[in-house]
Amino acid sequence: MKTAFMLGAVAVFATQGAQAVDFKAGDWNVALGGIVNAYYTQVSCSGDAVGGLALGGKALGCGGEKNRTTIGNGLLPNGLVTSASSKQGDYDVKALIGIYNATATDSAISANSGVDVRQAYFTFGNAEMGTIKLGRDNGIFGAGAIFGDMTLIGAGAPVQATQRGRVTLGHIGAGYSYVGYYGQIAWSAPKNASGIGFDAALVSPVADTPIVTAPVYSSKTSPQFQAQLSYAAGGFKGWLGAKSQKFSATAPGVQDFTMSGVEVGASYQAGPVGVLANFQGGKGLGILSDADQGDTKSKAYFVQATYKPTDKVKVGLSYGISRNDDNTIGTGGLKSNANLTCGLYYSLTGAITLVGEIGQTRSKGFAGGEGKLNGGSLGGIIFF
């Protein structure tokens, strides 16, 4: 699970307006850019041992301790992204490779050599046929929520079990399911003057990857399918998505099932004010990865409001909750994870943003127990 939480730089670059280094090589335009970030996070945990993937509990939230401090990545890793684009006959062609690495480890002498090639794909297309993508990239389902989350350039929930050698969680598992990175063949419809878009992908099927239990599901011949219908006009964006995959049981007494999820969300930016709301629901969506709670039915809600009093300063408040409908075996007794984060984001330069966040993550059990994580983060991020 070391690389299960690293996010795509391309969407982030577009959001932040980062300027990569560009140069021309023959028929190709080559761009090189990246991300580096570090946050001081301090957390304290209290309450009950809830069980399952309880992000606010002592085991995961504080890494088994009552209090803990880390200086490491926020929700984004460090990254180096190289892309090349060209016009080849009637087609616009692009290739991209993104290489990522974490800041914090539990050792001052061991080699920090864990490299995650999270993105490696190429695209081709034109205004008539749209764009076809082949390779590895983030999924479609959940992209609107996580790439619109203000804590994407911060930390959000500073869960210690994932930050060392990895990243923090933002609102993953406490507001929306992880967008995921998959081998895929995807198609984006041609851009529509009315603002309507459509994306669909056949995704390489994945096995469940639970943290606290052994895997009990695998994939066979059926690919995962993801699709999204979107609309954009002015400062408004809206999306309606779905995904599905068949999981085959590998343990006695466990039944095969089909993961199925739906998503609806929208965001609106009116001058200095921004709002976002997103809902996900279905079977097998998991907390941190597909089917990590088996065939559990769940719902996730995420809302956010931001305000920019000046060009350099943004403040925001975001809340998310992921709730299991039934106490199945896969939940480990977990009923819900919720996170509330308040953030301040200051643009020191066009490339550097300084960030301060405080928040609380709560995990509740079906048996009535509750674990609570109080945390804060302070640091910064640079896009180049």
N, C-alpha and C positions, 0 to 999 in steps of 0.2 A: 504493500500500500504506500510505499515511499513517494511515488509520483502521482498518486491518485487525485491530488488537489491542485495541480498546476494549470494555470489558465492561459488562454491564447493572447499573444501580444498584438496581433493584427487589429482586432476589434478595439483593444485598449488604445493603440496608437491613433485610431480614427477618432475615438472619443476625446483624447487629450490633445490632438492636433500636433503630435510629435513630428519633428522633422528629421528624417533619416539622411545619411550621407548618400548622395546619388552620383553615379558616374556612368558613362556610356562605354560599352565594349562591343564593337561591331554593330549588329542589329539589335542588341540588347541594352535595356536600361536597368542597371543594377543598383539596388538600394541596400544599405546596411544600417541597422538601428538596434536599439536595445532598451532594457530596463534594469535599474539597480535600486534597491530599497532596503531599509532596515528600520525596525521599530523596537523600542524598549517596551516590553509588555510585562505587567505585574498583575497577578491574579490571586484570589483567595476563594476557597470553597468551603461550603457549610451545608448542613442538612443531612438527608438520608442517602443511603446507597440504593439508587433506583433500579439499576440493572439495564441490560441492553446497551444501545448506543446513546446513553444519557450524556449529552454534551456538557451539561451543567453540573454533573456529578464529580466527585473527587478523583475517580479513576481516570477519566478522560479529560475533564476540564482542567485539573491541576496536575495531571501526570502522576497520580498516586500520592501527592503531597497535599498538605492543607494550604500552603502558600507556595508560589513559584514565580521566578523571574526569568525571562528570556530576552535576548537581543537578537532578533532574527527577522525573517521576512514577514510582511503582512499577508494579505490575501493573494498578492501576486508574487511570483518568484523573481529572481534575477534572470534576465534573458538576453540572448543575442539572436537577432532575426535578420536573415538575408533573403532577399527576393530579387527576381529578374523578370522583366516583362518585355514583350516584343509584339510587333505586328507581323504575322506570318500568313501571307496570302490574304484570305478573307477572314482570318481569325485573329482575335486578340488572345495572346498566350501569356501565361504567368506561372512561375514556379516559386515556391517558398519553403524554407527550412527554418524552424525555430528551435533553438537549443536552450535549455533552462537548468538552473542550479539553485540550491538553497543556501542561505547564509549561516544559520545556527545548527550546530551539532552538539553532542554531549562530550566531545573530546577536543582538546587543544593541540593534539599531536597527530591524530589520524588524518589521512588524506580525505579532503572533502571532494571526492571524485564522482559522486553520484550525478550523472548527466541524464537529462530527460529530453529526448527529441520528441516533443509533444506534437509538433506540426511538421509535416513533410508532404506536400501535395503540389499538383499542378492543375491549372484550369485552362480551358479554351472555349471560345464562343464569340458571338457577335450580337448585334441589335435584333436580328431576326430570330435566332434560335435560342437566345439566352446563354447561360454559362454552365458548362459541365465541369465538375471538380472530381479528381481522382487522387486518393491518398489518405493521409491521416490529419484530422482537424477536429475542432470542437463540434459537438452535436448541435442540432437545431432546437430541440426541446430544452427549455430553460435558459436559452441565450438572452432573451429579452430581459429577464429578471436579473441575472447575475451581471451582465454588462451594463445595466442601468443602475446597479447598486452603488450608492455613494461610497461604501466601504471597499469597493474594488481597488481604490488607490490608498486605502488604509488597512485596517486589520479586522474590524468587525468583532466577532466572537473570537477572543485569543485562546482558543482551546489548545492546551499544552501538549496533548497527545499527538497533535499533528504539526505543531510549529517547528519542532526540532528535527531538522532534516527535511522539512516540508514547508507548509505555509499555514496561516491561520484560516478560519472558515468563513468570515463574513457572515452571511445568513444561510450558508449551506447547511442543510439538515435542521434549520430553524427558520423556515420561511420559503425555501424552495429546494428541490433536489439538484444535485450537481449536474452541470451541463454535460460533463463527460467528454472524453476524446476517443475517437474511433477511426479505424480504417473504413473508408466509405466511398461510394460513388453517388454524387449528389448533382441535382439540377436546379438552377435558379431560373425562373421564367424571365423573359425579356422585360425590361423596365416599362411600366405602364404609366402613361401621362396622367391617369386618374389617381395615381399613388398606390395602386393595388399591386402587391407582390406575392409570389408563391415559390416556396422552396420545398424540395423533397429529397430524401436520401435513403438508399439501401446501405445499412450499416453492418459491419462485421459483428456477428452475435458475440456476446460476452458471457462469462460465467459469473456467478455471484461472488463477491469478495468481502465477506463480513470481517469485522475486526475482532469481535469478541467470541465468535464461534467458528467451527470448521465449515468450509463450503459444503453445501448439500445440493447445489444445482450446477449443471453445465449446459453448454449450447451444442447443438448438432448441426442440422442442415438449413434451418430456417434463419434467414438474416433478420436483423432488427430493422424496423421501418420507422422513419420520422418524417413529419411534414408540418408545414406552417403556412397559413394564409395571413398576410399582413397588409396594413394600410398606413400611409403617412401623408400628412398634409399640414403645412405650416409647422406649428410647434407640437402637433399631435402625432402619436404613433400608437397603433393598436395591433395585436397579434392573437391568433387562434391556432393552437398547435396540438399535435398528438404523437404518441409513439407506442410501439408494440413489439414484443419478442416472446417466442416460446422458450421456456426453461424446462430442461429435463432433469428429473430427480436422480441423485446419485447415492442417496442414503436410504436404508430400509424404513418403511412406514411413511415416506414423504411422497407426495403426488406431484406429477407434472403440472405446470400451470402456464398461462400466457400473461405476461406483463402487459398492461394496457393503461395508458395515461392520457389525460386531456389537460390543456392549459389555455387560459385566457388572461390577457393583460393589456395594459395601456399606460402611456406616459404623456405628460403635457408640460411644455415649457412656455411660460408667458413672461417675457422679460426676465427679472431676477428670480421668479418663483417657478419651482419645478415640483411635480408630483408624479408618483408612480404607484400602480397597484397591480398585483399579479396573483392568480389562483391556479393551483395544480391539484388534481385529484385522480385516483385510480388504484390499481392493484400492482404491487411489486415495484413501486417507484423508489423505495428505499430511503435511507437517511443520508448516507454518504455516497452510495453507488447503487447501480441497478440491482434490485432483488436482494440487498444485503439484510433484509428482514423477511425474506421468502415471499409468500403470496399475500402478505398483509395489505389490507386496504387502508389508504391514508389520504389526508387532505393537507394542503399547505397554503398559507396566506402570507402575503408580503405587501407592506405599504410603506411609503416614504414621502417625505416633504423636505425640500431644500430651499434656501433663500440666499441670494448674493447681495449683501448691503453695499459692496463695492466690487470693482472688477477683480480685485485680488483675493477677496474673502468670500468663502461660502460656509454656511452653517446648515446642519441637517439633522433630522430625526427619523430613524427607521425602525420598524418593528416587523418581526416575522414569527410565525409559529407553524410547526409541522406536527400534525396530530394523527395518531393511529386510531382507526375506527374500532378494532377488536383486539383483544389480548391473545393473539396467536402465539405459537411457539417461537416464531422468528423475532418477536418484539423483545424477548427477554424481560417482559414486564413493563417496558417503556410505553407510556401513554402519549407524552408530548415533549418536544423541545421548543423553547421560545427565547428570542433574543431581542432586546431593546438597546439601540446604540444611538448616542448623541455625538456628533462630530463637528470639528472645526478644521477647515482646509484653507491654507494660505499659499497663494502662488508667489513664491519668492522671486522666481524668474519665469520665463516662458517654458523652461524645461523642468524646474524644481518645484515641487509642492511639499510644504511642511504640514504635518497632520497631527492632531490630537483628538483622541476618542475616549469616551467612557461608556460602559454598558453593563448589562446584567443578562446572564443566560440562566434560564430555569428549566429543569427537567422534572416531569411528574410521572409517577408510576400508577399503573392500574390499581395497585394495592393501597394507594393513598400517600405514599412517601413523596418527598420533594428534595431535590438537590439544587443548590444555588451557586453560581459562579459570578463573582464581582470582578471586573477587570478593566484595565485602562491601557492605552497605548500612546506612545509619543515618538515621532520620528519623521521620516521623509522619503520621497521617491523622486527619481530623475528619469525622464524619458529623453533618449537622444537618437 
